[in-house]
């Protein structure tokens, strides 16, 4: 088993993650998913307990107990064994406390990339009418909602610019881009775009999937109309809507196209509502999650 000293990553599968790590100087060890507990326990030889940060959901109590026997375990976003047995728990996706100490939860602990969190403190210009509409339906699109959205927005009375983000794992990009060209509108397709903070800051309104990007858009103060691509996204969309940061259009299979267009047209010209969402989004996700998380982890160093 390869070893590393200092800071390193342990990964199992996830080719995209491996590709990213290979482009950096970070050390990492790849383990067999079928034998992960034994291979993790082979790593690390220091006399003092090393800190093991895990993002492994739904692991059993016995699995976590074995890890805490050797490491100081910090668990992220687990609701099962990791939440009960880890030394320190960070659950930014939960809004409910757990009856234990060293459990920190809520959006204030959501880790936002610095190139996005920097926009939280900047003043966002809210225009009287939307000039730049951003469409961002996630890093992948197994439900082909991008193609559906093209059909849904056909005939929309909007003369501004539309920036359409296609994530790295979206299938049929060529088909989507060809369909966008055929609309003969001011649409800019952005493939695997990196500087999302800039996009969020300069856009006036976004139609978005209800995944982790909601946290980023809220932090940057971008008002958003959300579409749930999976049932598990429904509680997240509801949470952000109740916080005043977004307006939820619903589950994609149940969307009424006429209602979607009516709602969108309303927001295109409603500066007051978009300003309200921008301010509440910034307050709900303030971009300081990394500092709060590191303050807790540093207590073990």
Phi and psi in degrees as a GROMACS rama.xvg file:
@    title "Ramachandran Plot"
@    xaxis  label "Phi"
@    yaxis  label "Psi"
@TYPE xy
-64.4223  145.687  UNK-2
-117.582  157.815  UNK-3
-137.667  156.458  UNK-4
-122.72  149.229  UNK-5
86.6561  -128.429  UNK-6
-105.339  132.367  UNK-7
-154.478  168.398  UNK-8
-115.693  148.319  UNK-9
-116.402  122.725  UNK-10
-129.807  155.642  UNK-11
-137.208  104.825  UNK-12
78.8094  -142.388  UNK-13
53.5821  73.3021  UNK-14
-57.4631  -37.4991  UNK-15
-61.2602  -39.5178  UNK-16
-65.2257  -42.3897  UNK-17
-62.2085  -40.681  UNK-18
-62.3912  -40.1824  UNK-19
-65.9157  -46.0539  UNK-20
-62.6814  -34.9347  UNK-21
-66.147  -22.7688  UNK-22
-87.9276  2.12392  UNK-23
-119.427  -177.926  UNK-24
-99.2366  6.19161  UNK-25
-68.135  139.775  UNK-26
-84.7715  145.097  UNK-27
-150.224  156.278  UNK-28
-122.845  133.066  UNK-29
-100.647  130.745  UNK-30
-118.767  164.095  UNK-31
-84.356  121.843  UNK-32
-57.8386  -33.6627  UNK-33
-75.676  -12.3046  UNK-34
-132.919  32.3646  UNK-35
-64.6569  -40.0156  UNK-36
-63.5113  -44.4318  UNK-37
-66.5571  -39.9314  UNK-38
-72.6609  -33.657  UNK-39
-65.0173  -40.8737  UNK-40
-67.8018  -18.9841  UNK-41
-79.0353  -14.5477  UNK-42
-87.5959  139.18  UNK-43
90.7256  127.001  UNK-44
-129.808  11.2116  UNK-45
-72.8322  153.148  UNK-46
-67.0908  -37.8616  UNK-47
-83.6892  147.68  UNK-48
-59.9955  126.611  UNK-49
-74.2621  157.841  UNK-50
-91.1755  125.677  UNK-51
-113.514  115.219  UNK-52
-99.0252  121.511  UNK-53
-119.676  141.075  UNK-54
-121.943  69.2967  UNK-55
-128.877  104.544  UNK-56
-84.1676  151.409  UNK-57
63.6818  32.119  UNK-58
-85.0386  146.624  UNK-59
-73.2683  165.551  UNK-60
-61.7107  -38.6351  UNK-61
-66.6146  -37.932  UNK-62
-59.3915  -48.6962  UNK-63
-67.5657  -37.368  UNK-64
-60.5468  -40.2741  UNK-65
-63.6068  -39.6755  UNK-66
-67.0197  -43.3853  UNK-67
-70.433  -15.507  UNK-68
-68.7193  -23.6289  UNK-69
-116.121  -32.3057  UNK-70
-119.523  161.334  UNK-71
-86.6682  113.156  UNK-72
-100.887  126.286  UNK-73
-110.589  119.294  UNK-74
-108.515  135.957  UNK-75
-109.744  126.488  UNK-76
60.0137  26.0025  UNK-77
-94.0502  146.358  UNK-78
-116.019  1.78782  UNK-79
-112.185  -123.227  UNK-80
-58.7156  -39.3259  UNK-81
-62.0163  -37.6977  UNK-82
-69.7871  -32.8941  UNK-83
-86.4854  -38.2407  UNK-84
-110.031  -10.7237  UNK-85
-71.2077  157.754  UNK-86
-69.192  -36.3839  UNK-87
-140.212  134.998  UNK-88
-124.098  128.223  UNK-89
-116.994  117.895  UNK-90
-129.564  87.1557  UNK-91
-73.8388  -14.6961  UNK-92
-88.4374  -13.6585  UNK-93
-96.4148  149.259  UNK-94
-119.552  21.6109  UNK-95
-125.19  138.312  UNK-96
-73.9309  162.181  UNK-97
-123.496  143.162  UNK-98
-77.3137  76.1309  UNK-99
-164.389  164.244  UNK-100
-90.9774  170.383  UNK-101
56.0461  42.9896  UNK-102
-124.761  117.103  UNK-103
-121.81  127.868  UNK-104
-138.877  165.118  UNK-105
105.25  167.826  UNK-106
-63.2209  -21.5148  UNK-107
-66.4601  -12.7735  UNK-108
-105.21  9.66215  UNK-109
-76.494  129.215  UNK-110
-84.9571  117.289  UNK-111
-107.512  134.714  UNK-112
-59.4399  140.512  UNK-113
-59.3587  -30.7488  UNK-114
-70.5361  -9.15091  UNK-115
-107.111  -42.8949  UNK-116
-62.639  -25.3887  UNK-117
-61.5689  -22.6695  UNK-118
-81.5583  -9.79467  UNK-119
-63.0964  -35.0721  UNK-120
-89.1968  -4.79937  UNK-121
-87.4483  145.501  UNK-122
-76.4122  119.669  UNK-123
-91.0861  132.27  UNK-124
-83.1185  115.693  UNK-125
-98.5998  112.909  UNK-126
-81.9668  159.131  UNK-127
-65.6383  -34.1999  UNK-128
-133.147  142.04  UNK-129
-65.4335  128.115  UNK-130
-109.142  -23.4095  UNK-131
-130.716  106.96  UNK-132
-99.5551  123.327  UNK-133
-101.216  134.484  UNK-134
-120.662  119.519  UNK-135
-141.726  101.775  UNK-136
-108.545  32.0835  UNK-137
99.6975  164.841  UNK-138
-70.3327  -23.6695  UNK-139
-133.989  166.654  UNK-140
-146.133  65.35  UNK-141
-66.2385  -18.0245  UNK-142
-95.0298  1.0754  UNK-143
57.6052  38.6829  UNK-144
-72.3431  -24.9661  UNK-145
-59.7006  -44.6899  UNK-146
-66.9588  -37.7784  UNK-147
-62.054  -42.1386  UNK-148
-62.8398  -37.0039  UNK-149
-58.6429  -44.409  UNK-150
-66.5662  -41.3897  UNK-151
-64.1811  -36.1973  UNK-152
-90.1769  -3.39621  UNK-153
-61.7725  132.098  UNK-154
85.0882  1.74243  UNK-155
-66.0644  133.828  UNK-156
-83.0702  82.7643  UNK-157
-148.413  120.496  UNK-158
-101.467  0.119812  UNK-159
-78.9674  -172.6  UNK-160
-85.7909  143.048  UNK-161
-122.521  123.202  UNK-162
-105.45  123.829  UNK-163
-116.62  107.858  UNK-164
-87.614  128.088  UNK-165
-113.522  111.835  UNK-166
-64.727  168.818  UNK-167
-63.0555  -26.3611  UNK-168
-107.102  13.966  UNK-169
-73.1353  127.489  UNK-170
-82.5018  160.866  UNK-171
57.7236  40.9414  UNK-172
-58.7877  -40.1162  UNK-173
-61.5709  -40.387  UNK-174
-65.8001  -43.5048  UNK-175
-63.0347  -46.0765  UNK-176
-63.4825  -40.0631  UNK-177
-63.7087  -40.2484  UNK-178
-64.1288  -39.8588  UNK-179
-64.1166  -40.809  UNK-180
-63.0611  -37.9575  UNK-181
-66.4072  -19.7524  UNK-182
-72.8431  -18.5655  UNK-183
54.3009  45.8813  UNK-184
-121.754  171.502  UNK-185
-80.5231  79.4501  UNK-186
-120.043  126.9  UNK-187
-110.395  107.105  UNK-188
-76.1459  132.944  UNK-189
-119.788  115.149  UNK-190
-99.6527  122.164  UNK-191
48.9289  49.8126  UNK-192
-71.362  140.633  UNK-193
-97.9113  -40.1678  UNK-194
-87.553  68.3765  UNK-195
-68.4006  -30.6435  UNK-196
-57.8785  -44.6362  UNK-197
-63.0921  -41.9976  UNK-198
-60.4475  -47.848  UNK-199
-60.3196  -41.0268  UNK-200
-69.5442  -37.5525  UNK-201
-91.3333  -12.8382  UNK-202
-77.9992  152.866  UNK-203
-97.0916  -26.4275  UNK-204
-160.149  147.393  UNK-205
-129.263  140.701  UNK-206
-100.659  118.171  UNK-207
-134.494  150.356  UNK-208
-68.2673  158.512  UNK-209
-97.4111  47.1183  UNK-210
-101.72  -150.734  UNK-211
-63.9397  -22.4399  UNK-212
-61.5781  -21.8474  UNK-213
-59.8243  -39.7038  UNK-214
-64.3187  -40.689  UNK-215
-67.3634  -45.6766  UNK-216
-64.9947  -41.1693  UNK-217
-61.3008  -43.0981  UNK-218
-60.7377  -39.1892  UNK-219
-83.6256  -4.11329  UNK-220
79.5272  24.8925  UNK-221
-91.5321  116.461  UNK-222
-63.0859  142.75  UNK-223
-141.561  143.669  UNK-224
-102.682  121.345  UNK-225
-103.628  147.516  UNK-226
-126.429  125.576  UNK-227
-83.5635  119.431  UNK-228
-89.3459  -20.5027  UNK-229
-135.754  152.828  UNK-230
-57.7993  -34.6011  UNK-231
-69.4052  -12.6891  UNK-232
-82.439  -14.3005  UNK-233
-60.9376  -46.4116  UNK-234
-61.6371  -36.7175  UNK-235
-64.3726  -45.6793  UNK-236
-61.6113  -40.2011  UNK-237
-64.4887  -40.9102  UNK-238
-62.0458  -44.0155  UNK-239
-71.1573  -34.6567  UNK-240
-66.7776  -42.2762  UNK-241
-64.9308  -28.2157  UNK-242
-79.087  -7.55446  UNK-243
86.152  8.73412  UNK-244
-88.77  -23.4448  UNK-245
-143.866  172.11  UNK-246
-124.152  124.286  UNK-247
-90.9836  124.31  UNK-248
-84.6057  -16.1893  UNK-249
111.275  -174.157  UNK-250
-75.5554  133.93  UNK-251
-58.5707  -30.4828  UNK-252
-72.3307  -16.8492  UNK-253
-111.73  7.89926  UNK-254
-73.6865  132.886  UNK-255
-91.9437  117.524  UNK-256
-60.6039  -39.1582  UNK-257
-62.9291  -42.4298  UNK-258
-66.0511  -39.5653  UNK-259
-59.465  -47.9461  UNK-260
-65.1506  -40.4399  UNK-261
-62.367  -44.3832  UNK-262
-65.0883  -43.6614  UNK-263
-62.7372  -46.5632  UNK-264
-60.0776  -38.4904  UNK-265
-61.2101  -45.1608  UNK-266
-72.3585  -28.7109  UNK-267
-58.3113  -32.763  UNK-268
-111.28  6.61859  UNK-269
-103.766  86.5269  UNK-270
-62.6667  -40.543  UNK-271
-60.4852  -44.8011  UNK-272
-68.14  -40.2683  UNK-273
-67.5294  -36.3604  UNK-274
-65.0144  -40.3661  UNK-275
-60.5426  -46.3955  UNK-276
-65.4807  -39.2129  UNK-277
-62.8478  -46.9718  UNK-278
-65.97  -43.2512  UNK-279
-69.8419  -33.7564  UNK-280
-63.0818  -44.9505  UNK-281
-63.0135  -36.8108  UNK-282
-71.8016  -34.8023  UNK-283
-72.2343  -38.5073  UNK-284
-127.669  98.416  UNK-285
-89.6745  -0.277681  UNK-286
80.1081  7.00647  UNK-287
-102.762  16.0195  UNK-288
-60.4427  -40.4082  UNK-289
-59.9814  -44.8359  UNK-290
-62.5167  -40.4085  UNK-291
-68.5162  -40.8682  UNK-292
-64.7262  -46.4478  UNK-293
-65.6709  -31.4214  UNK-294
-62.1683  -35.4344  UNK-295
-76.3579  -42.5478  UNK-296
-66.2978  -36.9482  UNK-297
-61.2834  -21.6653  UNK-298
-66.2211  -17.669  UNK-299
-98.366  -6.03741  UNK-300
